[in-house]
Amino acid sequence: MSDIHTVDLLFQDTPGAIASSVFDTGDGLAVVDTGPTTTLPALEEGLRGFGASLGDIRHVLLTHIHFDHAGAAGTLLERVPRAQVYVHERGAAHLSRPEKLVASATQIYGDQMNRLWGELRPIDPERMTVLAGDEGLKLGQSDIHVLYTPGHAVHHVSYHVGDDLFVGDVGGIRLADKQTPRTPTPPPDINLEDWRASIQKLRVLDARTLHLAHFGHYANVPEHWDGLLTTMNADAERVREALAQGRSFEWISAQFTEALLSELAAEDPDLPGRYSAACPPWMSVQGLMRYWQRKAKSQGEGTP
Ligand SMILES: [Zn+2]
């Protein structure tokens, strides 16, 4: 597709950390991931940049329901009565009754919830198109193929539209061409086996351009996916080894953060600050710790 706008949501006044992608379907605009409620003014400003407004949005395509991707969806729908939201079936109930989602995010972010994300308004189920994954949508003139791509979240989907592939967080965090993509691995449902299978599903698709929420668009080439797999394995291994040594969360988090940020700084001195805004490393540590602990537990249960 010719005109896909990457709108920089300037999250925490940081350029290039969280993006929404916007395109015209011929039946109003489609927005892939709204970003959080706190950056709704930046989305509006971005739309104004190409002569559009919130009222032009008809289709809100969510890759998943984490606050940095879907937080503003409910507020947006209240302001735009004709807009409809698209979300995977395992995420839908949390959007119409967000209490559990808010409680689980509060465990991670504590008293920073409001400053970072703002309010999460509930969405009327009648305004949701619930996706199973691997179906087709016809929105205006756009044929959209939905792919079920778990790993980062159990309810994560990607959207394939012509030459473009909107991969949410499953395509990794990549803030510049010269940065090797990395996996954002927050709690609660990181699953690396599922993630690798999702990468396999995505990388063989006939699409020229990848659109990442964190951040922007890149050529869909094997090097992107290979780099992502390499850093995924290295980051996960780092946490696994430290757990095997009996290290605390604080210890692992400090080591992990230092290693990650220095690798990023070697690629570009501008990267560590932006990366920390897009995905705080301690959060990735929490998710990976949980992943390995759950795995150890299930293997322990499997042993006679
Ligand atoms: Zn994200």
Boltz pocket constraint, residues with backbone or C-beta under 6 A from the ligand:
constraints:
  - pocket:
      binder: B
      contacts: [[A, 66], [A, 68], [A, 69], [A, 169], [A, 184], [A, 213], [A, 214], [A, 278]]
      max_distance: 6.0
